[in-house]
Amino acid sequence: MEATGIATSRRKRRISPTFVAHSAFLLLFPGFFFYQTLLGIGAIPAFLGGYFTLVAMVLLLPLAAALFCAVKRDRAYATSLDLCLVLLALYYLLVLAANFASGATTIIVERYVASVLFCFETYVIFRMIDFTDKNFLKIIVVSLLVMSVITYYFSVGGFFFLQALGEAKDPASLATYQGFARSYIYTYLIVASITRSMALRYLLYAVATSALFLNGARSEFSAVMFLIPVVELYYAKQRLYAIFALLLLSIVLVGGVETIVTALPENRILQLLDLSHSSSAITRQRFTSDALRTIWTNPVFGDFASYPDGHYAHNVLTTWVDFGLFGFVFFCSLLVWHAAWLFFNGFFSKTKSGDFVLAGSFVCAVILWAVTAKNMPDMSVGAALGAFARYRYKQKHPLNTQIVSFAIGR
């Protein structure tokens, strides 16, 4: 009887898909930041290598199982967006397989496969995040504060660069500033989404912009600066007054830019004020010109990996070069359509929602990065569309906000 009771207890043990998503987020983003910090100060060896890819591989099956069980329990959880993403992923993987078989540069193929994997995982994570889980939100807020303190404390000469400390036991596994910035902004966007107090939001803006300034990641810094007026206009009761205030503030900042720059330490972020003196911007412009020439020569099918590794256009044009016109149009259509839907169906809503802020922030950030900074598909695409799917599902099924638990061991 006792053995039967134990067996029954084990069969009834349940794990929430939301718990899986929350755990995955904490491991992939704050976890990455803290692991890399300990690695950078020499506190630990690189026993997990660079961490992110390895942990992502471990989390793949649990996240896939969580999504499968959610859809199995509630068929309405699967939407047309899921179908579109499956079709896009299959098309990308087919192109990658064909080019790999024909002898394309292996490292570029591997990078794209990893991107598809990361997009899937961020899609599941941000689709299942639950803002009613107070313990998770507390951990997120504390994580953001700790990441900010770490950035401030270990900055040298106005720049957060742990490699400069020379303490890492395995410097080859130490992440660049971009990896730290990725963890920071993903965590920041969740905290910004749950912060309803205007005073706390402005305090959060000050903390985040100063930390990302010290980090030196121009893409993430630009995204936060771009999203501040977007979020404030969303929450504003009188948008006309808010627009006037933002214009006035912009005029003041532009007029006092020299004074502001003089007071700040030398940093890569300041290159945003004059890209003509930025070697990185000049190089990226050259890569973009190369991509346009490739597109002009091969407008329909593109020319996969027709550039040396790392010499891709740091924008969405690389999608056209590597996946052809169809892949480019399909990808851009997904972003533009969902951005337009959010604008017309959520931005002017009288009922304010943190779910909308999260989805809108990620979609806006992805479009900004796709135009100016990042190769696509970036994992932020999965986060953006996952947050959108979550917001849309909760709108259509307001009474079913909790994803049911699923049993393990059955």
SULFEN-V45906 format. One record per residue. N is the residue number from 1. SS is DSSP state (A for helix, B for strand, O for the rest). D_CENTER is the distance of its C-alpha to the mean C-alpha in Angstrom with 2 decimals. Layout:
# SULFEN-V45906
n ss d_center
N SS D_CENTER
N SS D_CENTER
This chain:
# SULFEN-V45906
n ss d_center
1 O 50.94
2 A 48.79
3 A 47.07
4 A 46.52
5 A 44.95
6 A 42.52
7 A 41.56
8 A 41.08
9 A 38.92
10 A 36.69
11 A 36.41
12 A 35.35
13 O 32.65
14 B 29.35
15 B 25.67
16 B 23.35
17 A 20.39
18 A 18.59
19 A 19.65
20 A 18.23
21 A 14.75
22 A 15.04
23 A 16.41
24 A 13.77
25 A 10.99
26 A 13.47
27 A 14.36
28 A 11.13
29 O 9.63
30 A 12.71
31 A 14.91
32 A 13.63
33 A 14.10
34 A 17.54
35 A 18.66
36 A 18.04
37 A 19.82
38 A 22.75
39 A 22.84
40 A 22.92
41 O 25.75
42 O 27.69
43 O 27.74
44 O 26.84
45 O 27.09
46 O 24.28
47 O 25.39
48 O 22.03
49 O 21.62
50 O 18.24
51 O 17.02
52 A 13.59
53 A 15.11
54 A 18.10
55 A 16.49
56 A 14.27
57 A 17.64
58 A 19.35
59 A 16.99
60 A 17.20
61 A 20.55
62 A 20.06
63 A 17.00
64 A 19.00
65 A 21.99
66 A 20.31
67 A 19.28
68 A 22.75
69 A 24.59
70 A 22.90
71 A 23.89
72 A 27.29
73 A 28.01
74 O 27.01
75 A 27.26
76 A 25.86
77 A 22.46
78 O 22.25
79 O 21.80
80 A 22.14
81 A 18.39
82 A 18.55
83 A 21.41
84 A 19.75
85 A 16.80
86 A 19.47
87 A 21.53
88 A 18.85
89 A 17.93
90 A 21.70
91 A 22.38
92 A 19.91
93 A 21.34
94 A 24.82
95 A 24.36
96 A 23.06
97 A 26.02
98 A 28.48
99 A 27.52
100 A 27.44
101 A 30.90
102 O 32.11
103 O 31.22
104 O 27.97
105 O 26.41
106 A 25.23
107 A 22.43
108 A 20.74
109 A 21.23
110 A 19.84
111 A 16.66
112 A 16.16
113 A 17.13
114 A 14.57
115 A 11.83
116 A 13.36
117 A 13.54
118 A 9.95
119 A 9.14
120 A 11.99
121 A 11.07
122 A 7.70
123 A 9.90
124 A 12.63
125 A 11.04
126 A 9.78
127 A 13.03
128 A 15.12
129 O 14.04
130 O 17.29
131 O 17.78
132 O 21.45
133 O 20.98
134 A 22.08
135 A 22.08
136 A 18.39
137 A 17.68
138 A 20.16
139 A 18.52
140 A 15.13
141 A 17.12
142 A 19.20
143 A 16.39
144 A 14.97
145 A 18.59
146 A 19.32
147 A 16.44
148 A 17.78
149 A 21.29
150 A 20.57
151 A 19.14
152 A 22.25
153 A 24.69
154 O 23.93
155 B 23.58
156 O 26.54
157 O 27.87
158 O 24.92
159 O 22.30
160 B 20.30
161 O 21.12
162 A 22.19
163 A 23.78
164 A 26.27
165 A 27.60
166 O 28.99
167 O 28.88
168 O 26.62
169 O 28.74
170 O 26.55
171 A 25.05
172 A 24.01
173 A 21.39
174 O 20.03
175 O 16.50
176 O 16.22
177 A 14.95
178 A 11.68
179 A 10.95
180 A 11.97
181 A 9.99
182 A 6.59
183 A 8.17
184 A 9.62
185 A 7.30
186 A 5.39
187 A 9.12
188 A 10.40
189 A 8.96
190 A 10.68
191 A 13.69
192 A 13.95
193 A 14.06
194 A 16.97
195 O 18.84
196 O 21.67
197 O 24.04
198 A 24.10
199 A 25.42
200 A 22.71
201 A 20.00
202 A 21.74
203 A 22.04
204 A 18.33
205 A 17.77
206 A 20.34
207 A 18.94
208 A 15.34
209 A 16.62
210 A 19.26
211 A 17.10
212 A 14.70
213 A 17.97
214 A 19.42
215 A 16.46
216 O 17.06
217 O 13.59
218 A 14.54
219 A 11.43
220 A 9.55
221 A 13.05
222 A 13.76
223 A 10.84
224 A 12.14
225 A 15.64
226 A 15.12
227 A 13.81
228 A 16.69
229 A 19.42
230 A 17.59
231 A 17.27
232 A 20.78
233 A 22.26
234 A 20.96
235 A 22.68
236 O 25.70
237 O 28.97
238 O 30.56
239 A 28.12
240 A 30.87
241 A 31.42
242 A 27.75
243 A 27.54
244 A 30.70
245 A 29.44
246 A 26.25
247 A 28.48
248 A 30.90
249 A 28.30
250 A 27.02
251 A 30.64
252 A 31.27
253 A 28.28
254 A 29.27
255 A 32.87
256 O 32.20
257 A 29.62
258 A 32.18
259 A 33.05
260 A 29.46
261 A 28.75
262 A 31.98
263 A 31.03
264 O 27.71
265 O 27.59
266 O 27.02
267 O 23.36
268 A 21.18
269 A 19.64
270 A 23.16
271 A 23.15
272 A 21.19
273 A 24.54
274 O 26.33
275 A 24.44
276 A 27.87
277 A 28.23
278 O 24.87
279 A 25.47
280 A 21.83
281 A 21.86
282 A 25.22
283 A 24.17
284 A 21.18
285 A 23.65
286 A 25.96
287 A 23.44
288 A 22.75
289 A 26.54
290 A 26.92
291 A 24.47
292 A 26.47
293 A 29.65
294 A 28.46
295 A 27.52
296 A 30.91
297 A 32.67
298 O 30.82
299 O 29.55
300 O 29.47
301 O 28.37
302 O 26.77
303 O 27.42
304 O 25.03
305 O 24.41
306 O 27.07
307 O 25.73
308 O 25.82
309 O 22.85
310 O 20.37
311 O 22.23
312 O 20.00
313 O 19.24
314 O 15.96
315 O 15.26
316 O 15.64
317 A 19.29
318 A 18.63
319 A 18.01
320 A 21.53
321 A 23.00
322 A 21.88
323 A 21.91
324 A 24.47
325 A 24.92
326 A 24.31
327 A 20.89
328 A 19.95
329 A 21.46
330 A 20.08
331 A 16.45
332 A 16.99
333 A 18.98
334 A 16.31
335 A 14.06
336 A 17.18
337 A 18.88
338 A 16.31
339 A 15.76
340 A 19.57
341 A 20.01
342 A 17.96
343 A 19.91
344 A 23.28
345 A 22.98
346 A 21.03
347 A 20.90
348 O 24.68
349 O 25.12
350 O 27.40
351 O 25.71
352 O 22.60
353 O 19.79
354 A 16.84
355 A 15.51
356 A 15.79
357 A 14.15
358 A 10.95
359 A 11.09
360 A 12.42
361 A 10.07
362 A 6.96
363 A 9.63
364 A 11.14
365 A 8.35
366 A 7.84
367 A 11.65
368 A 12.13
369 A 10.30
370 A 12.12
371 A 15.28
372 A 15.25
373 O 13.17
374 O 11.23
375 O 12.80
376 O 11.97
377 O 11.03
378 O 7.76
379 A 5.78
380 A 3.32
381 A 7.00
382 A 7.72
383 A 5.68
384 A 7.36
385 A 10.54
386 A 10.72
387 A 10.68
388 A 13.15
389 A 15.27
390 A 15.52
391 A 16.65
392 A 19.04
393 A 20.46
394 A 21.25
395 A 22.92
396 A 25.05
397 O 25.80
398 O 25.97
399 O 28.37
400 O 26.27
401 O 23.28
402 O 23.59
403 O 22.86
404 O 26.01
405 B 26.39
406 B 27.24
407 B 29.93
408 O 29.82
409 O 32.87
410 O 34.17
